[in-house]
Amino acid sequence: MKKIMSLLSIIILVALAGCGNPTPQKPGESVQTNSGEKGEKKITIAGNGGVIESAIRDVIAPKFKEETGITVNYISGLSGEILSKVELQKNAPQIDIAFFVPVDVIRAKEKELIEPVDESNVPNMKSVDPRFIPAEKAAAPVFGLVIAPAYNTETFKKEKLKPIESWNDLVSPDYEGKTAFADITNDWGFNTLNGLAISNGGSTENIEPGLEKAKDLAGYSNTFYKNSTQMMPAIQQGAADITVMGSYSIGELAVSGIPIKMAVPKEGVPLQAFSAGLVKNTPNSKEALEFINYLVSKEAQQLISEKGFYPTVEGMKIPEKYEESIGLKESDKTFKPDFAKFAEIRAEVSDRWAKEVTPELGTKLK
């Protein structure tokens, strides 16, 4: 009996040892899960929420799995947050593909957090419109857009307000504080500042005239919004009649019944895209590249354009339902911003905005 009890004690001790605490993870690392269980292939994508997330989750991912058998998991977050997460996990990546705004593509490339993407590993890149590519051999542009002024057509007609023909026309006492402009920390806000600089004799290299004009913009505004989840309700509820936002959001509002239309200032609007970056050292690079290649195929771009994004593949057009609200005419001026310069000056300009522009909010309102 004693021998039996001793044997049982040994078995219990061995079992308890097997249930002990796992090896502690180093900072920035997380436990890798087996994405290949039972032969199933999986990739994880991180990108913006809202319409981009729904486009991937509800439309693109199911179609891709049907064709390849690869399951797509999606993590939502803002571009800057995703960049920080990718950097934190660089020793043990949990994200295979990250969607970034152009400035964050540059930053990710500089930090060596993404692998090169070009025609050599993504064959469909040969058909991509080069105007959407944020940087050479960096990422694949997937969700095309412009960042542009937009206005409530009914209010402008009723109040007989002047049409928006310049970025400077965003600054007016006629709007009576009913504005929805983004803070400088938001990509929409930074592009607004750049537009104001260009329309006042400056440039991305010389942002000073834009900062001066932005003080007037603040003076006729009640607040600066942090993100689209705050800005879009302001437009929907009639709290704002004029804004600057991504064309896809303008299109989404328009097809939902809001009387809103995009304006293209004479100085032009910045053409860009949310781009798919291949995270460095991902163990699922083969499957991730297959998905990126699918994203820039004509089939996927047609599906994505149904969500209000401009196709990034040459020769394709936006669906007719968006033409009236966000359609770009041949005569409309677009330009590709200097994203590397954006990345270089962003921290300094953001600091100055907080100190010099934000305090001017509402000072010109009656």
MARNU-291944 format. One line per field, with one value per residue (C-alpha): residue number from 1; residue in one letter; y negated, x negated, z. Coordinates in steps of 0.2 Angstrom, whole numbers, plus 5000, padded with zeros to 4 digits. Example, Ala and Ser with C-alpha at 12.3 -4.5 7.8 and 13.67 -1.06 7.14 Angstrom:
residues 2
pos [1; 2]
code [a; s]
c2 [5022; 5005]
c1 [4938; 4932]
c3 [5039; 5036]
end
This chain:
residues 366
pos [1; 2; 3; 4; 5; 6; 7; 8; 9; 10; 11; 12; 13; 14; 15; 16; 17; 18; 19; 20; 21; 22; 23; 24; 25; 26; 27; 28; 29; 30; 31; 32; 33; 34; 35; 36; 37; 38; 39; 40; 41; 42; 43; 44; 45; 46; 47; 48; 49; 50; 51; 52; 53; 54; 55; 56; 57; 58; 59; 60; 61; 62; 63; 64; 65; 66; 67; 68; 69; 70; 71; 72; 73; 74; 75; 76; 77; 78; 79; 80; 81; 82; 83; 84; 85; 86; 87; 88; 89; 90; 91; 92; 93; 94; 95; 96; 97; 98; 99; 100; 101; 102; 103; 104; 105; 106; 107; 108; 109; 110; 111; 112; 113; 114; 115; 116; 117; 118; 119; 120; 121; 122; 123; 124; 125; 126; 127; 128; 129; 130; 131; 132; 133; 134; 135; 136; 137; 138; 139; 140; 141; 142; 143; 144; 145; 146; 147; 148; 149; 150; 151; 152; 153; 154; 155; 156; 157; 158; 159; 160; 161; 162; 163; 164; 165; 166; 167; 168; 169; 170; 171; 172; 173; 174; 175; 176; 177; 178; 179; 180; 181; 182; 183; 184; 185; 186; 187; 188; 189; 190; 191; 192; 193; 194; 195; 196; 197; 198; 199; 200; 201; 202; 203; 204; 205; 206; 207; 208; 209; 210; 211; 212; 213; 214; 215; 216; 217; 218; 219; 220; 221; 222; 223; 224; 225; 226; 227; 228; 229; 230; 231; 232; 233; 234; 235; 236; 237; 238; 239; 240; 241; 242; 243; 244; 245; 246; 247; 248; 249; 250; 251; 252; 253; 254; 255; 256; 257; 258; 259; 260; 261; 262; 263; 264; 265; 266; 267; 268; 269; 270; 271; 272; 273; 274; 275; 276; 277; 278; 279; 280; 281; 282; 283; 284; 285; 286; 287; 288; 289; 290; 291; 292; 293; 294; 295; 296; 297; 298; 299; 300; 301; 302; 303; 304; 305; 306; 307; 308; 309; 310; 311; 312; 313; 314; 315; 316; 317; 318; 319; 320; 321; 322; 323; 324; 325; 326; 327; 328; 329; 330; 331; 332; 333; 334; 335; 336; 337; 338; 339; 340; 341; 342; 343; 344; 345; 346; 347; 348; 349; 350; 351; 352; 353; 354; 355; 356; 357; 358; 359; 360; 361; 362; 363; 364; 365; 366]
code [m; k; k; i; m; s; l; l; s; i; i; i; l; v; a; l; a; g; c; g; n; p; t; p; q; k; p; g; e; s; v; q; t; n; s; g; e; k; g; e; k; k; i; t; i; a; g; n; g; g; v; i; e; s; a; i; r; d; v; i; a; p; k; f; k; e; e; t; g; i; t; v; n; y; i; s; g; l; s; g; e; i; l; s; k; v; e; l; q; k; n; a; p; q; i; d; i; a; f; f; v; p; v; d; v; i; r; a; k; e; k; e; l; i; e; p; v; d; e; s; n; v; p; n; m; k; s; v; d; p; r; f; i; p; a; e; k; a; a; a; p; v; f; g; l; v; i; a; p; a; y; n; t; e; t; f; k; k; e; k; l; k; p; i; e; s; w; n; d; l; v; s; p; d; y; e; g; k; t; a; f; a; d; i; t; n; d; w; g; f; n; t; l; n; g; l; a; i; s; n; g; g; s; t; e; n; i; e; p; g; l; e; k; a; k; d; l; a; g; y; s; n; t; f; y; k; n; s; t; q; m; m; p; a; i; q; q; g; a; a; d; i; t; v; m; g; s; y; s; i; g; e; l; a; v; s; g; i; p; i; k; m; a; v; p; k; e; g; v; p; l; q; a; f; s; a; g; l; v; k; n; t; p; n; s; k; e; a; l; e; f; i; n; y; l; v; s; k; e; a; q; q; l; i; s; e; k; g; f; y; p; t; v; e; g; m; k; i; p; e; k; y; e; e; s; i; g; l; k; e; s; d; k; t; f; k; p; d; f; a; k; f; a; e; i; r; a; e; v; s; d; r; w; a; k; e; v; t; p; e; l; g; t; k; l; k]
c2 [5000; 4988; 4992; 4988; 4971; 4966; 4970; 4959; 4945; 4945; 4945; 4930; 4920; 4923; 4917; 4902; 4898; 4899; 4886; 4873; 4856; 4854; 4846; 4827; 4817; 4803; 4785; 4783; 4801; 4811; 4830; 4836; 4847; 4861; 4854; 4871; 4882; 4896; 4889; 4872; 4857; 4840; 4823; 4808; 4790; 4774; 4758; 4744; 4748; 4743; 4744; 4752; 4765; 4769; 4770; 4783; 4793; 4794; 4793; 4797; 4810; 4821; 4820; 4823; 4838; 4846; 4845; 4850; 4858; 4845; 4837; 4818; 4812; 4793; 4781; 4763; 4748; 4731; 4731; 4724; 4736; 4750; 4744; 4744; 4761; 4768; 4760; 4767; 4785; 4784; 4799; 4810; 4803; 4806; 4796; 4801; 4786; 4769; 4755; 4738; 4720; 4714; 4705; 4721; 4731; 4720; 4722; 4741; 4742; 4731; 4741; 4757; 4764; 4769; 4780; 4773; 4775; 4773; 4783; 4796; 4803; 4795; 4797; 4787; 4771; 4769; 4763; 4751; 4732; 4725; 4710; 4720; 4728; 4720; 4724; 4736; 4754; 4750; 4756; 4759; 4745; 4753; 4740; 4725; 4708; 4689; 4678; 4664; 4651; 4656; 4646; 4647; 4643; 4639; 4627; 4618; 4616; 4610; 4598; 4593; 4597; 4594; 4610; 4618; 4614; 4613; 4620; 4602; 4603; 4615; 4599; 4589; 4581; 4586; 4604; 4598; 4611; 4625; 4633; 4651; 4649; 4662; 4659; 4659; 4677; 4684; 4686; 4676; 4661; 4662; 4662; 4647; 4638; 4642; 4636; 4620; 4618; 4621; 4609; 4595; 4596; 4609; 4628; 4643; 4637; 4620; 4623; 4606; 4598; 4613; 4611; 4593; 4596; 4611; 4598; 4590; 4607; 4610; 4593; 4598; 4615; 4621; 4636; 4648; 4666; 4681; 4693; 4698; 4706; 4689; 4679; 4689; 4688; 4669; 4669; 4681; 4672; 4655; 4648; 4645; 4639; 4639; 4651; 4659; 4678; 4693; 4695; 4712; 4705; 4691; 4704; 4715; 4700; 4696; 4713; 4714; 4698; 4684; 4669; 4668; 4666; 4665; 4649; 4649; 4632; 4624; 4628; 4647; 4661; 4674; 4691; 4705; 4723; 4734; 4746; 4764; 4767; 4784; 4785; 4790; 4808; 4813; 4832; 4831; 4821; 4832; 4831; 4813; 4809; 4819; 4808; 4792; 4798; 4801; 4784; 4775; 4787; 4780; 4791; 4785; 4767; 4768; 4774; 4761; 4747; 4752; 4745; 4728; 4730; 4725; 4740; 4740; 4751; 4741; 4740; 4743; 4731; 4728; 4734; 4723; 4721; 4711; 4700; 4686; 4684; 4689; 4691; 4683; 4675; 4674; 4655; 4658; 4655; 4668; 4670; 4683; 4675; 4676; 4690; 4691; 4672; 4675; 4688; 4677; 4661; 4669; 4669; 4651; 4645; 4654; 4646; 4628; 4632; 4636; 4620; 4608; 4614; 4623; 4608; 4598; 4609; 4599; 4582; 4575; 4581; 4568]
c1 [5000; 4986; 4977; 4994; 4996; 4978; 4981; 4997; 4987; 4974; 4987; 4996; 4980; 4975; 4993; 4992; 4975; 4982; 4995; 4983; 4981; 4975; 4959; 4961; 4963; 4950; 4957; 4966; 4968; 4984; 4988; 4989; 5004; 5004; 5013; 5011; 5021; 5029; 5022; 5031; 5022; 5024; 5018; 5021; 5024; 5024; 5032; 5045; 5062; 5078; 5080; 5063; 5066; 5083; 5075; 5062; 5073; 5089; 5084; 5065; 5061; 5076; 5072; 5053; 5057; 5068; 5055; 5039; 5045; 5036; 5045; 5043; 5044; 5046; 5040; 5047; 5037; 5030; 5015; 5003; 5009; 5006; 4989; 4985; 4992; 4982; 4966; 4970; 4972; 4957; 4948; 4964; 4976; 4994; 5000; 4996; 5003; 5005; 5015; 5007; 5010; 4995; 4986; 4986; 4980; 4965; 4962; 4964; 4952; 4939; 4941; 4939; 4955; 4961; 4954; 4953; 4968; 4967; 4970; 4958; 4968; 4985; 4988; 5003; 4993; 4989; 5007; 5008; 5009; 4992; 5000; 5007; 4991; 4984; 4966; 4955; 4956; 4965; 4983; 4998; 5011; 5028; 5041; 5040; 5046; 5044; 5045; 5056; 5069; 5087; 5103; 5121; 5129; 5146; 5139; 5128; 5142; 5154; 5142; 5134; 5117; 5102; 5096; 5080; 5067; 5051; 5045; 5046; 5065; 5066; 5062; 5078; 5090; 5104; 5103; 5107; 5097; 5106; 5090; 5082; 5063; 5051; 5037; 5019; 5017; 5029; 5023; 5038; 5032; 5014; 5020; 5031; 5016; 5006; 5020; 5021; 5002; 5003; 5017; 5007; 4991; 4983; 4980; 4976; 4958; 4965; 4980; 4980; 4993; 5005; 5002; 5007; 5023; 5027; 5029; 5043; 5050; 5050; 5058; 5073; 5075; 5081; 5070; 5058; 5063; 5052; 5059; 5072; 5083; 5085; 5086; 5099; 5112; 5110; 5114; 5128; 5137; 5135; 5122; 5110; 5112; 5094; 5080; 5064; 5063; 5059; 5069; 5075; 5083; 5092; 5098; 5105; 5114; 5121; 5128; 5136; 5147; 5137; 5136; 5117; 5105; 5086; 5078; 5062; 5052; 5042; 5026; 5031; 5034; 5022; 5023; 5018; 5023; 5023; 5009; 5006; 4989; 4981; 4975; 4957; 4953; 4971; 4972; 4986; 4978; 4983; 5001; 5000; 4993; 5006; 5019; 5010; 5010; 5028; 5032; 5024; 5033; 5047; 5059; 5055; 5054; 5071; 5078; 5069; 5075; 5093; 5088; 5084; 5065; 5057; 5050; 5031; 5029; 5027; 5042; 5055; 5069; 5079; 5097; 5111; 5119; 5105; 5102; 5113; 5105; 5087; 5084; 5068; 5069; 5054; 5053; 5051; 5034; 5026; 5008; 4998; 4991; 4973; 4977; 4959; 4959; 4976; 4967; 4952; 4962; 4977; 4971; 4965; 4980; 4992; 4984; 4986; 5004; 5008; 4999; 5004; 5020; 5030; 5031; 5040; 5055; 5071; 5062; 5070; 5088; 5101]
c3 [5000; 5005; 4988; 4979; 4988; 4984; 4966; 4966; 4975; 4961; 4947; 4956; 4958; 4939; 4934; 4945; 4938; 4920; 4925; 4932; 4926; 4907; 4903; 4906; 4890; 4886; 4885; 4868; 4865; 4866; 4865; 4847; 4843; 4831; 4816; 4807; 4819; 4809; 4793; 4794; 4788; 4797; 4795; 4807; 4800; 4810; 4802; 4805; 4811; 4803; 4784; 4782; 4795; 4787; 4770; 4775; 4788; 4778; 4760; 4756; 4770; 4766; 4747; 4750; 4761; 4748; 4735; 4746; 4762; 4772; 4787; 4790; 4808; 4810; 4824; 4823; 4828; 4822; 4811; 4824; 4837; 4826; 4822; 4840; 4843; 4828; 4835; 4853; 4845; 4834; 4842; 4841; 4828; 4831; 4816; 4799; 4789; 4795; 4787; 4788; 4783; 4771; 4785; 4796; 4781; 4780; 4799; 4798; 4784; 4793; 4809; 4798; 4804; 4787; 4773; 4755; 4744; 4725; 4709; 4714; 4728; 4724; 4705; 4705; 4710; 4691; 4689; 4703; 4700; 4706; 4712; 4727; 4732; 4748; 4746; 4735; 4739; 4756; 4755; 4744; 4742; 4745; 4750; 4739; 4744; 4744; 4760; 4755; 4761; 4761; 4764; 4767; 4751; 4758; 4770; 4758; 4746; 4759; 4767; 4749; 4755; 4744; 4735; 4742; 4728; 4739; 4755; 4762; 4760; 4775; 4785; 4787; 4800; 4789; 4796; 4813; 4822; 4813; 4808; 4810; 4808; 4814; 4826; 4820; 4828; 4815; 4797; 4791; 4802; 4796; 4778; 4781; 4788; 4773; 4761; 4771; 4769; 4750; 4748; 4757; 4748; 4758; 4756; 4766; 4767; 4773; 4784; 4793; 4782; 4786; 4804; 4803; 4793; 4805; 4819; 4810; 4806; 4825; 4829; 4819; 4826; 4843; 4844; 4834; 4833; 4837; 4825; 4812; 4826; 4833; 4816; 4807; 4820; 4820; 4801; 4803; 4817; 4809; 4821; 4807; 4789; 4783; 4786; 4779; 4779; 4769; 4753; 4758; 4774; 4763; 4751; 4766; 4773; 4756; 4752; 4769; 4764; 4771; 4759; 4758; 4744; 4742; 4735; 4726; 4729; 4715; 4724; 4723; 4735; 4742; 4734; 4745; 4752; 4767; 4762; 4767; 4775; 4777; 4795; 4796; 4803; 4802; 4801; 4789; 4776; 4762; 4766; 4770; 4753; 4745; 4753; 4749; 4731; 4731; 4739; 4724; 4711; 4700; 4709; 4726; 4721; 4713; 4730; 4740; 4728; 4733; 4750; 4744; 4740; 4724; 4716; 4717; 4701; 4685; 4673; 4686; 4692; 4707; 4707; 4700; 4717; 4723; 4708; 4713; 4730; 4728; 4710; 4703; 4686; 4674; 4678; 4696; 4703; 4714; 4721; 4730; 4746; 4752; 4765; 4770; 4775; 4784; 4795; 4798; 4804; 4812; 4830; 4829; 4820; 4832; 4847; 4839; 4834; 4852; 4859; 4845; 4836; 4848; 4861; 4847; 4846; 4846; 4849; 4833; 4836; 4842]
end
